[in-house]
């Protein structure tokens, strides 16, 4: 039988719904990339040096909860959490403490999780995001508290064979885990995804996590319900559903959109409304694209929180807070806006440049080098030219090698040299790709490499006219069209001339030579 709080007088099968409002709050679990775990010096699997370690090798007596093993707090994890909190405009608690969150699960050796309950490290923050409906919207941050991660259960043997039971891997157990909790300020899935993406960018720029979703560095858990306004003005609130452990933006969006319709249908069928004991925990099926019931959701009192007796509280002085705050770099949203206004880059290009912190820093180093060598007339032109070069030619070479653009091996001064040669018309567009590739494995400057490879534009007017005449002869119809004033046809002849020259002529110079030859 449903509790009285979970039923209402309206007949859900016949009631007229005049407005449906989606309400979503988001919990984000962020694995911090400290060298060691939260409460012990054993290596941390979320640190790049320890990815893909064999199961149950990152363990010790503390992780395994052996008798007499006591936790010791990781200062670096606390500082990383403060960095994130400050970037989210949170207040940093001068006094916070640790609590035991009691529950049983096979991957939780102690039978409790060390977390923070009523006195979190970070609280009362606020973030502005670009809203799907236009403009911006403010998302409240209720808290960001620090805790330890659990282990992991699997159901496959090494090599992929099926196992009838559950296999416990404690490598993840004890990893520093920052949980960011937003207010229920979202009313559409697109805004939730935008916030999640922005938070990932922020955390990667702060250097607190690599943010590799497939490895569980960030996991999203939306809390979703729907407010239904009926024809008589009554507002029905469906029970809150928490969808657990989503590790992709696609899954996050899909789960929210699915719940926004499923919950309406469930109310029509059962009449269940929000009330004590009505929360559900559900999982996401990436194949069926729907949520599946896992269990009834616990309330806070079910975890029997009490202060952790083996750890001292966290006391944050003004000096410590200020020292951590001084490490915060220009954050992604501000950096993206600057790239668009200062360099004239599109929003898409600006987003791609800041997607990886190393790429953004490399881009800025290359812009500075291009400005210093006078490669372009202005800093704005330098930023635009460098950005396009990195996002096109640079990204191509990086993708072929399975690395980041900043890891291609070409120095900022070398890349600035390519920009200078291109802007001066000393190399053609087709020469940029091979020149970039050559410089990734050479210490030559761009001009010396271009000379060695024969990529410099030919300045011999006689040779240029010979190529132009050959190109016109091979494209007689296009030449006649150009003579008739149909200038769109000139591109075929330009392409032919550039091909005949082996990329040793500049397309702009060829374009002008063809126009002159054809009397245009």
Phi, psi and omega per residue, in radians:
X1 nan 2.379 3.132
X2 -1.304 2.496 3.026
X3 -1.032 2.698 3.137
X4 -1.000 -0.584 -3.129
X5 -1.194 -0.212 -3.056
X6 -1.819 0.137 3.099
X7 -2.210 2.795 3.113
X8 -2.567 2.958 -2.926
X9 -1.312 -0.464 -3.064
X10 -1.256 2.538 3.033
X11 -1.417 1.892 -3.050
X12 -1.124 -0.398 -3.105
X13 -1.280 -0.453 -3.063
X14 -2.059 -0.171 -3.096
X15 -1.099 2.499 3.129
X16 -1.633 2.104 3.109
X17 -1.634 2.125 -3.122
X18 -1.738 -0.370 3.106
X19 -2.666 2.403 3.087
X20 -2.080 2.190 -3.135
X21 -2.113 2.125 3.098
X22 -1.425 2.379 3.105
X23 -2.180 2.137 -3.101
X24 -2.361 2.263 2.896
X25 -1.985 2.695 -3.010
X26 -2.214 2.350 2.961
X27 -1.919 2.264 -3.135
X28 -2.126 2.164 3.091
X29 -1.756 2.120 -3.059
X30 -2.041 2.031 3.060
X31 -1.353 2.115 -3.088
X32 -1.474 2.405 -3.024
X33 -1.566 0.894 3.013
X34 -1.282 2.810 -3.137
X35 -1.218 -0.567 -3.114
X36 -2.186 2.971 -3.053
X37 -1.307 3.124 -2.967
X38 -1.165 -0.714 -3.029
X39 -2.225 0.354 3.115
X40 -2.761 2.847 -3.084
X41 -1.547 0.130 3.101
X42 -1.164 2.513 -3.100
X43 -0.983 2.596 -3.088
X44 -1.731 2.147 -3.121
X45 -1.170 -0.245 3.101
X46 -1.493 -0.064 3.074
X47 -1.528 2.428 -3.076
X48 -0.941 -0.472 -3.119
X49 -1.251 -0.192 -3.020
X50 -2.268 0.414 3.029
X51 -1.137 2.558 2.983
X52 1.040 0.565 3.029
X53 -1.216 2.624 3.110
X54 -1.010 2.615 -3.106
X55 -0.957 2.493 3.032
X56 0.999 0.660 3.041
X57 -1.901 -0.337 3.120
X58 -1.703 1.085 -3.050
X59 -2.381 2.815 3.042
X60 -2.778 -3.087 -3.107
X61 -1.018 -0.574 3.126
X62 -1.200 -0.820 3.139
X63 -1.057 -0.707 -3.087
X64 -1.480 -0.032 3.109
X65 1.053 0.740 3.091
X66 -1.278 2.634 -3.104
X67 -0.983 2.333 3.095
X68 1.536 -0.160 3.141
X69 -1.383 2.230 -3.065
X70 -2.061 2.541 -3.116
X71 -1.394 2.608 3.016
X72 -2.286 2.239 -3.012
X73 -1.197 2.469 3.115
X74 -1.605 1.892 -3.105
X75 -1.090 -0.679 -3.118
X76 -1.064 -0.652 3.125
X77 -1.148 -0.681 3.101
X78 -1.106 -0.745 -3.118
X79 -1.198 -0.673 3.069
X80 -1.073 -0.694 3.121
X81 -1.135 -0.695 3.086
X82 -1.101 -0.700 3.097
X83 -1.001 -0.844 3.140
X84 -1.107 -0.784 3.138
X85 -1.029 -0.781 3.135
X86 -1.145 -0.671 3.109
X87 -1.137 -0.460 3.107
X88 -1.634 0.220 3.110
X89 1.050 0.618 3.083
X90 -1.476 2.740 2.900
X91 -1.421 2.456 3.097
X92 -1.736 2.139 -3.085
X93 -1.133 2.328 3.053
X94 -1.234 -0.466 3.136
X95 -2.426 2.105 3.017
X96 -2.388 2.873 -3.052
X97 -2.431 3.025 3.130
X98 -1.821 2.558 3.139
X99 -2.330 2.718 3.043
X100 -1.681 2.168 3.079
X101 -1.796 1.901 -2.950
X102 -1.625 2.115 2.974
X103 -2.861 2.810 -3.111
X104 -1.885 2.332 2.971
X105 -2.726 2.567 -3.050
X106 -1.028 -0.439 -3.122
X107 -1.654 0.270 -3.139
X108 -2.119 1.498 -2.967
X109 -1.004 -0.654 -3.067
X110 -1.286 -0.381 -3.015
X111 1.465 0.091 3.028
X112 -2.702 2.803 3.113
X113 -2.009 2.304 3.054
X114 -1.378 2.096 -3.047
X115 -2.481 -2.890 3.025
X116 -2.235 2.358 -3.059
X117 -1.946 -1.446 -3.013
X118 -1.546 -0.231 -3.140
X119 -2.237 1.313 -3.122
X120 -1.268 2.802 -3.124
X121 -1.193 -0.692 -3.096
X122 -2.184 2.476 -3.098
X123 -2.729 2.795 3.011
X124 0.976 1.073 3.088
X125 -1.856 -3.082 -3.084
X126 -2.836 2.368 3.137
X127 -2.333 2.372 3.052
X128 -1.650 2.303 3.070
X129 -2.222 2.786 3.026
X130 -1.280 2.176 -3.074
X131 -1.524 2.547 3.132
X132 -1.091 -0.520 -3.121
X133 -1.441 -0.029 -3.110
X134 1.904 2.646 -3.114
X135 1.261 -2.674 3.123
X136 -2.198 2.866 3.029
X137 -2.473 2.600 -3.116
X138 -1.621 2.318 3.091
X139 -1.986 2.107 3.138
X140 -1.338 2.452 3.047
X141 -1.883 1.931 -3.104
X142 -1.223 -0.792 -3.067
X143 -2.865 2.798 2.946
X144 -2.443 1.882 -3.067
X145 -2.026 2.721 -3.054
X146 -1.794 2.445 3.124
X147 -2.686 -3.015 3.084
X148 -1.928 2.546 3.121
X149 -1.380 2.857 3.065
X150 -1.618 3.114 3.010
X151 -1.362 -2.801 -3.057
X152 -2.455 2.411 3.089
X153 -1.788 2.430 3.093
X154 -2.284 2.896 -3.113
X155 -2.352 0.415 3.085
X156 -2.252 2.457 3.061
X157 -1.388 2.819 3.045
X158 -0.914 2.308 -3.076
X159 1.659 -0.113 3.047
X160 1.715 0.041 3.138
X161 -1.204 2.536 -3.117
X162 -1.266 2.484 3.084
X163 -2.172 2.276 -3.027
X164 -1.201 -0.504 -3.133
X165 -1.712 -2.731 3.097
X166 -2.023 2.387 3.124
X167 -1.837 2.264 -3.081
X168 -1.747 2.194 3.041
X169 -2.055 2.050 -3.086
X170 -1.668 0.199 3.119
X171 -1.005 -0.655 -3.110
X172 -1.411 -0.363 -3.087
X173 -1.055 2.282 3.128
X174 1.556 -0.032 3.078
X175 -1.104 2.361 3.079
X176 -1.050 2.246 -3.054
X177 -2.265 2.080 3.080
X178 -1.723 2.153 3.114
X179 -1.855 2.024 3.104
X180 -1.722 2.238 -3.094
X181 -2.088 2.093 3.130
X182 -1.614 2.842 2.943
X183 -1.266 2.807 3.120
X184 -1.347 1.098 -3.023
X185 -1.711 0.084 -3.116
X186 -1.728 2.444 3.051
X187 -2.215 0.199 3.026
X188 -2.697 2.643 -3.069
X189 -1.147 -0.601 -3.101
X190 -1.075 -0.685 3.128
X191 -1.206 -0.587 3.078
X192 -1.101 -0.780 3.129
X193 -1.125 -0.721 3.109
X194 -1.029 -0.797 3.115
X195 -1.084 -0.789 -3.123
X196 -1.055 -0.722 3.117
X197 -1.147 -0.736 3.137
X198 -1.124 -0.705 3.128
X199 -1.110 -0.691 3.102
X200 -1.097 -0.777 3.092
X201 -1.030 -0.798 -3.122
X202 -1.036 -0.853 -3.078
X203 -1.125 -0.643 3.125
X204 -1.226 -0.665 3.111
X205 -1.187 -0.561 3.096
X206 -1.315 -0.238 3.137
X207 1.327 0.378 -3.094
X208 -1.611 -0.251 3.104
X209 -2.771 2.668 3.030
X210 -1.365 -0.347 3.067
X211 1.164 0.505 3.123
X212 -1.401 1.885 -3.000
X213 -1.106 -0.687 -3.081
X214 -1.120 -0.408 3.128
X215 -1.667 0.107 3.077
X216 1.351 0.327 3.127
X217 -1.116 -0.505 3.025
X218 -2.334 2.270 3.130
X219 -2.282 2.368 -3.023
X220 -1.924 2.435 3.119
X221 -2.374 1.612 3.119
X222 -1.314 2.458 3.007
X223 -1.846 2.031 -2.892
X224 -2.168 2.347 2.833
X225 -2.627 3.032 -3.041
X226 -2.217 2.357 3.037
X227 -1.752 2.161 -3.079
X228 -1.950 2.045 3.074
X229 -1.624 2.135 -3.117
X230 -1.579 2.985 -3.049
X231 -1.058 -0.522 -3.121
X232 -1.550 0.125 3.119
X233 1.639 -0.143 3.107
X234 -1.165 2.444 3.091
X235 -1.921 2.118 3.113
X236 -1.766 2.306 3.113
X237 -1.980 2.065 3.141
X238 -1.279 2.753 3.114
X239 -1.064 2.525 3.129
X240 -1.258 2.366 3.077
X241 -2.045 2.280 3.026
X242 -1.837 2.096 3.098
X243 -1.668 2.142 -2.925
X244 -1.598 2.539 2.839
X245 0.911 0.932 3.039
X246 -1.503 2.243 -3.066
X247 -2.128 0.518 3.002
X248 -2.659 2.668 3.112
X249 -1.194 -0.560 3.097
X250 -1.102 -0.776 3.122
X251 -1.158 -0.673 3.125
X252 -1.056 -0.839 3.132
X253 -1.124 -0.787 -3.107
X254 -1.101 -0.729 -3.116
X255 -1.118 -0.741 -3.128
X256 -1.159 -0.794 -3.126
X257 -1.136 -0.655 3.100
X258 -1.115 -0.799 -3.119
X259 -1.134 -0.551 -3.107
X260 -1.106 -0.472 3.085
X261 -1.716 -0.650 -3.118
X262 -1.084 -0.707 -3.081
X263 -1.170 -0.594 3.066
X264 -1.139 -0.780 3.134
X265 -1.116 -0.660 3.131
X266 -1.162 -0.689 3.104
X267 -1.117 -0.723 3.095
X268 -1.012 -0.653 -3.046
X269 -1.457 -0.625 -2.990
X270 -2.078 -0.372 -3.084
X271 1.333 0.129 -3.131
X272 -1.158 2.325 3.093
X273 -2.262 2.982 -3.109
X274 -1.035 2.416 3.112
X275 3.141 3.011 -3.121
X276 -1.074 2.312 3.126
X277 1.392 0.132 -3.092
X278 -1.672 -0.148 -3.102
X279 -1.180 2.588 3.095
X280 -2.213 2.614 2.941
X281 -1.897 2.245 -3.125
X282 -2.248 2.754 3.061
X283 -1.918 2.947 -3.112
X284 -1.976 2.243 3.082
X285 -1.676 1.902 -3.060
X286 -1.243 -0.298 -3.135
X287 -1.586 -0.889 -3.132
X288 -1.366 -0.248 -3.132
X289 1.011 0.851 3.072
X290 -2.636 2.835 3.099
X291 -1.567 2.662 -3.126
X292 -2.242 2.391 -3.131
X293 -1.129 2.278 3.059
X294 -1.855 -0.907 -3.138
X295 -2.916 2.896 2.966
X296 -1.187 2.435 -3.063
X297 -1.410 2.358 3.100
X298 -1.277 2.628 2.938
X299 -1.602 2.902 -3.045
X300 -0.994 -0.671 -3.078
X301 -1.191 -0.331 3.135
X302 -1.205 -0.356 -3.124
X303 -1.501 -0.107 3.094
X304 0.851 0.948 3.102
X305 -1.032 2.436 2.919
X306 -2.669 2.725 -3.055
X307 -1.017 2.397 3.091
X308 -1.215 2.049 -3.061
X309 -1.351 -0.269 -3.030
X310 -1.712 0.075 -3.125
X311 -2.273 2.456 3.081
X312 -1.353 2.723 3.073
X313 -1.116 2.896 3.077
X314 -1.715 2.043 3.131
X315 -1.915 2.046 -3.091
X316 -1.867 1.985 3.103
X317 -1.427 2.856 3.078
X318 -1.046 -0.687 -3.109
X319 -1.133 -0.742 3.129
X320 -1.135 -0.798 3.135
X321 -1.035 -0.792 -3.106
X322 -1.151 -0.636 3.126
X323 -1.138 -0.698 3.109
X324 -1.206 -0.747 -3.110
X325 -1.063 -0.556 -3.116
X326 -1.166 -0.279 -3.127
X327 -1.488 -0.170 -3.048
X328 -1.264 2.123 3.132
X329 -1.436 3.139 2.983
X330 -1.065 2.212 -3.007
X331 -1.469 2.823 -2.987
X332 -0.966 -0.753 -3.100
X333 -1.078 -0.785 3.129
X334 -1.173 -0.682 3.140
X335 -1.145 -0.731 3.133
X336 -1.100 -0.774 3.123
X337 -1.081 -0.669 3.135
X338 -1.163 -0.722 3.120
X339 -1.051 -0.648 -3.105
X340 -1.272 -0.731 -3.096
X341 -1.441 -0.740 -3.060
X342 -1.362 -0.530 -3.041
X343 -2.037 -0.087 3.124
X344 1.256 0.354 3.127
X345 -1.379 2.631 3.076
X346 -1.232 2.851 3.122
X347 -1.076 -0.683 3.136
X348 -1.096 -0.800 -3.137
X349 -1.133 -0.712 3.122
X350 -1.097 -0.718 3.116
X351 -1.112 -0.749 -3.125
X352 -1.122 -0.606 -3.131
X353 -1.236 -0.551 -3.120
X354 -1.671 0.003 -3.099
X355 -1.047 -0.605 3.081
X356 -2.102 2.208 -3.066
X357 -0.976 -0.757 -3.114
X358 -1.088 -0.628 3.117
X359 -1.151 -0.770 3.139
X360 -1.082 -0.765 -3.136
X361 -1.169 -0.665 3.102
X362 -1.146 -0.739 3.097
X363 -0.994 -0.816 -3.108
X364 -1.180 -0.612 3.082
X365 -1.129 -0.706 3.135
X366 -1.199 -0.672 3.092
X367 -1.079 -0.785 3.126
X368 -1.059 -0.706 3.126
X369 -1.166 -0.681 3.129
X370 -1.147 -0.690 3.096
X371 -1.152 -0.751 -3.090
X372 -1.100 -0.609 -3.106
X373 -1.634 0.053 3.109
X374 1.202 0.579 -3.089
X375 -1.122 -0.539 -3.137
X376 -2.295 3.035 -3.102
X377 -1.315 -0.426 -3.073
X378 -2.590 2.869 3.084
X379 -1.131 -0.627 3.128
X380 -1.075 -0.780 3.110
X381 -1.143 -0.613 3.117
X382 -1.131 -0.791 3.138
X383 -1.092 -0.720 -3.137
X384 -1.155 -0.812 -3.102
X385 -1.146 -0.763 3.132
X386 -1.129 -0.760 -3.138
X387 -1.032 -0.824 3.140
X388 -1.118 -0.674 3.129
X389 -1.117 -0.765 -3.132
X390 -1.203 -0.701 -3.053
X391 -1.335 -0.360 3.135
X392 -1.816 -1.330 -3.096
X393 -1.165 -0.808 -3.118
X394 -1.057 -0.801 -3.134
X395 -1.106 -0.633 3.127
X396 -1.075 -0.852 -3.131
X397 -1.149 -0.674 -3.141
X398 -1.135 -0.767 -3.140
X399 -1.115 -0.672 3.131
X400 -1.095 -0.545 -3.102
X401 -1.738 -0.056 3.131
X402 1.167 0.637 -3.124
X403 -2.303 3.085 3.055
X404 -1.442 2.772 -3.141
X405 -1.007 -0.695 -3.095
X406 -1.201 -0.233 -3.101
X407 -1.744 0.137 -3.072
X408 -1.189 -0.366 3.093
X409 1.709 0.078 3.117
X410 -1.730 2.180 -3.085
X411 -1.264 2.819 -3.126
X412 -1.066 -0.706 -3.141
X413 -1.156 -0.640 3.104
X414 -1.140 -0.769 -3.138
X415 -1.144 -0.692 3.081
X416 -1.066 -0.592 3.098
X417 -1.126 -0.667 3.081
X418 -1.078 -0.786 3.125
X419 -1.042 -0.758 -3.128
X420 -1.082 -0.772 3.136
X421 -1.116 -0.727 -3.123
X422 -1.186 -0.762 -3.121
X423 -1.148 -0.558 -3.141
X424 -1.453 -0.064 -3.110
X425 1.312 0.280 -3.114
X426 -1.377 -0.344 3.022
X427 -2.319 2.619 3.092
X428 -1.465 2.960 -3.117
X429 -1.045 -0.631 -3.104
X430 -1.240 -0.304 -3.102
X431 -1.464 -0.264 -3.038
X432 -1.133 -0.770 -3.101
X433 -1.066 -0.946 -3.134
X434 -1.138 -0.558 3.122
X435 -1.189 -0.750 3.088
X436 -1.033 -0.832 -3.127
X437 -1.049 -0.702 -3.135
X438 -1.151 -0.657 -3.080
X439 -1.305 -0.314 3.116
X440 -1.161 -0.326 -3.141
X441 -2.205 0.438 -3.111
X442 -2.491 2.587 3.077
X443 -1.617 0.021 3.120
X444 -1.047 2.675 2.950
X445 -1.365 2.912 -2.998
X446 -1.071 -0.723 -3.089
X447 -1.165 -0.746 -3.140
X448 -1.105 -0.713 3.127
X449 -1.161 -0.699 3.132
X450 -1.114 -0.689 3.099
X451 -1.133 -0.790 -3.118
X452 -1.069 -0.622 -3.088
X453 -1.581 -0.036 -3.136
X454 1.202 0.601 -3.072
X455 -1.718 -0.133 -3.123
X456 -1.193 2.501 -3.117
X457 -1.116 2.377 3.119
X458 -1.308 2.271 -3.136
X459 -1.779 0.086 -3.124
X460 -1.320 1.893 -3.092
X461 -1.079 -0.667 3.128
X462 -1.073 -0.775 3.121
X463 -1.145 -0.705 3.127
X464 -1.064 -0.793 -3.127
X465 -1.129 -0.596 3.110
X466 -1.122 -0.746 3.107
X467 -1.151 -0.698 3.132
X468 -1.102 -0.794 3.131
X469 -1.066 -0.701 3.131
X470 -1.158 -0.684 3.121
X471 -1.154 -0.686 3.107
X472 -1.159 -0.747 -3.131
X473 -1.089 -0.595 -3.113
X474 -1.412 -0.172 -3.100
X475 -2.363 1.075 -3.015
X476 -1.069 -0.754 -3.119
X477 -1.118 -0.756 3.115
X478 -1.084 -0.681 3.126
X479 -1.107 -0.727 3.100
X480 -1.109 -0.674 3.110
X481 -1.097 -0.722 3.138
X482 -1.144 -0.738 3.103
X483 -1.039 -0.540 -3.141
X484 -1.473 0.043 3.089
X485 1.664 0.067 3.124
X486 -1.542 1.445 -2.961
X487 -1.221 -0.291 3.128
X488 -1.081 -0.435 -3.091
X489 -1.311 -0.219 -3.058
X490 -1.165 -0.408 -3.115
X491 -1.036 -0.623 3.133
X492 -1.115 -0.706 -3.125
X493 -1.253 -0.718 3.098
X494 -0.999 -0.811 3.130
X495 -1.042 -0.706 -3.137
X496 -1.147 -0.714 -3.130
X497 -1.171 -0.777 3.132
X498 -1.063 -0.690 3.122
X499 -1.150 -0.733 3.129
X500 -1.082 -0.587 -3.104
X501 -1.439 -0.108 -3.083
X502 1.201 0.500 3.127
X503 1.403 0.235 -3.072
X504 -1.598 0.072 3.080
X505 -2.150 2.640 -3.139
X506 -1.481 2.345 -3.079
X507 -1.036 -0.661 -3.136
X508 -1.126 -0.765 3.119
X509 -1.112 -0.740 3.118
X510 -1.076 -0.749 -3.135
X511 -0.983 -0.815 -3.123
X512 -1.187 -0.674 -3.133
X513 -1.137 -0.684 3.134
X514 -1.163 -0.773 3.114
X515 -1.008 -0.762 -3.140
X516 -1.115 -0.733 -3.087
X517 -1.165 -0.549 -3.082
X518 -1.712 0.175 3.054
X519 1.267 0.551 3.132
X520 -1.974 nan nan
